[in-house]
């Protein structure tokens, strides 16, 4: 990783992505948004992150977690049916958890 760190790189990506934003997405509270293909490509190219998990949100959004399992960097994005995606969160120390998690209390 370069001397800027992940958050500096995301800020740089935001500056680069700004011209790609639709007017509606650009005004969305300063979120980093772009076409999904471009955002995913940037995560792969800049951070070596690949998709680790995916889930559906109630409003038809798709939540995806991308991570680099070697460096531990991770990013969560939400993608809408319009093809636009926005960064939700990013951080460090990603770990895969192999434990099976139950949604129902099995002790009951």
C-alpha positions as CSV (number, residue, x, y, z in Angstrom):
1,X,0.0,0.0,0.0
2,X,1.2,3.5,-0.7
3,X,2.0,6.1,2.0
4,X,-1.5,7.6,1.9
5,X,-3.1,4.5,3.6
6,X,-6.5,3.1,2.6
7,X,-8.6,6.1,3.6
8,X,-6.3,8.5,1.7
9,X,-6.6,6.2,-1.3
10,X,-10.4,6.2,-0.9
11,X,-10.4,10.0,-0.8
12,X,-8.3,10.1,-3.9
13,X,-10.7,7.6,-5.6
14,X,-13.6,9.9,-4.6
15,X,-11.9,12.8,-6.3
16,X,-11.3,10.7,-9.4
17,X,-14.8,9.3,-9.4
18,X,-16.6,12.7,-8.9
19,X,-16.8,13.4,-12.7
20,X,-18.4,9.9,-13.1
21,X,-21.3,10.6,-10.8
22,X,-24.8,11.3,-11.8
23,X,-26.2,14.6,-10.4
24,X,-28.4,12.7,-7.9
25,X,-25.6,10.5,-6.7
26,X,-23.1,13.4,-6.4
27,X,-25.4,15.2,-4.1
28,X,-26.1,12.2,-1.8
29,X,-24.5,13.6,1.4
30,X,-20.9,13.4,0.0
31,X,-21.0,9.7,-0.5
32,X,-18.4,8.1,-2.8
33,X,-20.6,6.7,-5.5
34,X,-20.0,5.5,-9.1
35,X,-21.1,2.8,-11.5
36,X,-20.6,-0.6,-9.8
37,X,-18.2,-1.9,-12.4
38,X,-15.9,1.1,-11.9
39,X,-16.0,1.0,-8.1
40,X,-15.3,-2.8,-8.0
41,X,-12.5,-2.4,-10.5
42,X,-10.9,0.3,-8.3
43,X,-11.2,-1.8,-5.2
44,X,-9.4,-4.7,-7.0
45,X,-6.8,-2.5,-8.7
46,X,-5.9,-0.2,-5.7
47,X,-6.4,-2.6,-2.8
48,X,-6.4,-6.1,-4.2
49,X,-9.9,-6.6,-2.7
50,X,-12.3,-9.3,-4.0
51,X,-15.9,-10.0,-3.0
52,X,-16.2,-12.0,0.2
53,X,-19.9,-11.8,0.9
54,X,-23.1,-10.6,-0.6
55,X,-26.7,-10.0,0.7
56,X,-29.9,-8.4,-0.2
57,X,-31.2,-5.3,1.6
58,X,-35.0,-4.9,2.0
59,X,-35.2,-2.0,-0.4
60,X,-33.7,-4.1,-3.2
61,X,-30.2,-2.9,-2.6
62,X,-27.3,-5.4,-2.7
63,X,-24.8,-5.2,0.1
64,X,-21.3,-6.5,-0.7
65,X,-18.2,-6.9,1.4
66,X,-14.9,-6.8,-0.5
67,X,-11.6,-7.6,1.3
68,X,-7.9,-8.4,0.7
69,X,-7.3,-11.5,2.9
70,X,-3.6,-10.9,2.8
71,X,-3.5,-7.2,3.9
72,X,-6.7,-7.2,5.9
73,X,-8.2,-4.2,4.1
74,X,-12.0,-4.3,3.6
75,X,-14.8,-2.2,2.0
76,X,-18.6,-2.5,2.2
77,X,-20.6,-1.1,-0.7
78,X,-24.3,-0.9,-1.5
79,X,-25.5,-1.3,-5.1
80,X,-28.8,-0.2,-6.4
81,X,-30.8,-1.5,-9.4
82,X,-29.8,1.6,-11.3
83,X,-26.2,0.3,-11.5
84,X,-24.9,2.9,-9.1
85,X,-22.9,1.8,-6.0
86,X,-21.8,3.7,-2.9
87,X,-19.1,3.1,-0.3
88,X,-20.7,2.4,3.1
89,X,-17.6,1.6,5.2
90,X,-14.0,0.7,4.9
91,X,-11.4,-0.5,7.4
92,X,-8.6,-2.9,8.3
93,X,-8.0,-6.3,10.0
94,X,-10.5,-8.3,8.0
95,X,-10.8,-11.9,9.1
96,X,-12.9,-14.7,7.8
97,X,-15.0,-16.3,10.5
98,X,-15.6,-20.0,9.8
99,X,-18.0,-20.4,12.6
100,X,-21.6,-21.2,11.7
101,X,-23.9,-18.5,13.1
102,X,-27.5,-19.4,13.8
103,X,-30.2,-16.8,13.5
104,X,-32.4,-18.6,16.1
105,X,-31.3,-19.2,19.6
106,X,-30.6,-22.9,19.6
107,X,-30.6,-23.1,23.4
108,X,-34.3,-22.3,23.6
